[in-house]
C-alpha cells in the first residue's frame, strides 16, 4: 500500500512540475513575443495545458473523493472556456482592426528571389 502511495505522489509531482513549466513558458511567451496575436497564442495554449496538468495532479492527490469530482469539474470547465475566451479576444482584436506584425517574419516573394527559379 505504501508503494502505491509513493507512486501516486511521484506521478502527481511530475504532472505538477510539467504543468508549472508550461505555465511559465506561457508567461515568458507573453513577455517575449512581438505582437498581440502571438502573445495571445502563447498564453492561451500553454496556460490551458499547464492548468489542466496541475488540476490532474491535484485530482491524483485527492483520491476518489468529492474534492476530486469538483476538481474534475473545474478542469472540464477550464478546458471549454479557456480556448473559447482566447478565440473571442483574438476575434475582437481582429474586428477592431489590430493587424499582426508580419513585416519581419514574411518570407521573400518568389518573384523577388535572385536565383531565377520563379521567372517564366
KAPE-V592235 format. One record per backbone hydrogen bond with DSSP energy under -1.0 kcal/mol. NH is the residue of the N-H (numbers start at 1). CO is the residue of the C=O. Records with the same first field share a line. If there is no record, write none. Layout:
# KAPE-V592235
NH = CO ; CO
This chain:
# KAPE-V592235
5 = 1
6 = 2
7 = 3
8 = 4
9 = 5
10 = 6
11 = 7
12 = 8
13 = 9
14 = 10
15 = 11
16 = 12
17 = 13
18 = 14
19 = 15
20 = 16
21 = 17
22 = 18
23 = 19
24 = 20
25 = 21
26 = 22
27 = 23
28 = 24
29 = 25
30 = 26
31 = 27
32 = 28
33 = 29
39 = 35
40 = 36
41 = 37
42 = 38
43 = 39
44 = 40
45 = 41
46 = 42
47 = 43
48 = 44
49 = 45
50 = 46
51 = 47
52 = 48
53 = 49
54 = 50
55 = 51
56 = 52
57 = 53
58 = 54
59 = 55
60 = 56
61 = 57
62 = 58
63 = 59
65 = 63
69 = 65
70 = 66
71 = 67
72 = 68
73 = 69
74 = 70
75 = 71
76 = 72
77 = 73
78 = 74
79 = 75
80 = 76
81 = 77
82 = 78
85 = 81
86 = 82
87 = 83
88 = 84
89 = 85
90 = 86
91 = 87
92 = 88
93 = 89
94 = 90
95 = 91
96 = 92
97 = 94
98 = 93
112 = 109
113 = 110
